[in-house]
Amino acid sequence: MKETLEERIVIGCNYHTKWQTDKAMRFVLLGIQLNRALLGTRKTHKRFWTNTEDLIFIRTQYNIDKADRLEKTKRNKEISL
């Protein structure tokens, strides 16, 4: 199945939202609760909730590598339990 821009949900990675007015803003995904995502600003560290369907994974090589690394770490922790 082909991954769309919105489908990759990895806590710790950078995202845009579908509704943001400043396209330069990037947010860090801090947590997920049901269909809600907790995002934080990168500079002021303010937090807010939005729908997970509004997340857009930022497809930079840095963010892709970070997501791969975080997912691998999570899998390794699950295996060692």
C-alpha positions as CSV (number, residue, x, y, z in Angstrom):
1,M,0.0,0.0,0.0
2,K,1.4,3.4,-1.0
3,E,2.0,5.8,1.9
4,T,0.4,9.2,1.5
5,L,1.8,12.4,3.0
6,E,-0.7,12.4,5.9
7,E,-0.4,8.7,6.8
8,R,3.0,8.6,8.6
9,I,2.3,9.3,12.3
10,V,5.5,9.1,14.4
11,I,5.8,10.8,17.8
12,G,8.8,13.1,17.8
13,C,8.6,14.0,14.1
14,N,7.8,17.3,12.4
15,Y,4.4,18.1,10.8
16,H,2.4,20.8,9.1
17,T,-1.3,21.0,9.6
18,K,-3.9,21.3,6.8
19,W,-5.4,24.4,8.5
20,Q,-2.3,26.4,9.3
21,T,-2.0,29.9,7.8
22,D,1.8,30.2,7.9
23,K,3.1,27.4,5.7
24,A,6.6,27.9,7.2
25,M,5.5,26.8,10.6
26,R,6.5,23.3,11.7
27,F,5.2,21.4,14.7
28,V,6.5,18.5,16.7
29,L,4.2,15.6,17.3
30,L,4.2,15.1,21.1
31,G,1.5,12.5,21.6
32,I,-1.6,10.8,20.3
33,Q,-4.9,10.2,22.1
34,L,-7.6,8.4,20.1
35,N,-8.0,10.6,17.0
36,R,-6.3,13.7,18.5
37,A,-2.7,14.8,18.2
38,L,-0.8,16.8,20.7
39,L,1.5,19.2,18.8
40,G,4.2,21.6,20.1
41,T,5.8,24.6,18.6
42,R,9.5,24.2,18.0
43,K,10.7,27.5,19.4
44,T,8.2,28.5,22.2
45,H,7.2,24.9,23.1
46,K,3.5,25.9,23.3
47,R,1.2,22.9,23.0
48,F,-2.2,22.4,21.4
49,W,-4.5,19.6,20.2
50,T,-5.7,19.0,16.7
51,N,-7.2,16.1,14.8
52,T,-4.8,13.5,13.5
53,E,-6.4,13.7,10.1
54,D,-5.1,17.3,9.9
55,L,-1.5,16.2,10.2
56,I,0.8,16.4,7.2
57,F,4.1,14.6,7.6
58,I,7.0,16.9,6.4
59,R,8.9,14.8,3.8
60,T,12.4,16.1,4.2
61,Q,15.2,13.6,4.3
62,Y,16.0,14.6,7.9
63,N,12.4,13.9,9.0
64,I,12.1,10.7,7.1
65,D,15.4,9.4,8.6
66,K,14.2,10.5,12.1
67,A,10.9,8.7,11.6
68,D,12.7,5.5,10.5
69,R,15.1,5.7,13.5
70,L,12.2,6.3,16.0
71,E,10.1,3.5,14.6
72,K,13.1,1.1,14.7
73,T,13.8,2.1,18.3
74,K,10.2,1.5,19.2
75,R,10.2,-1.9,17.6
76,N,13.4,-2.9,19.4
77,K,11.9,-1.9,22.7
78,E,8.8,-3.9,22.1
79,I,10.8,-7.0,21.2
80,S,13.0,-6.7,24.3
81,L,9.9,-6.6,26.7
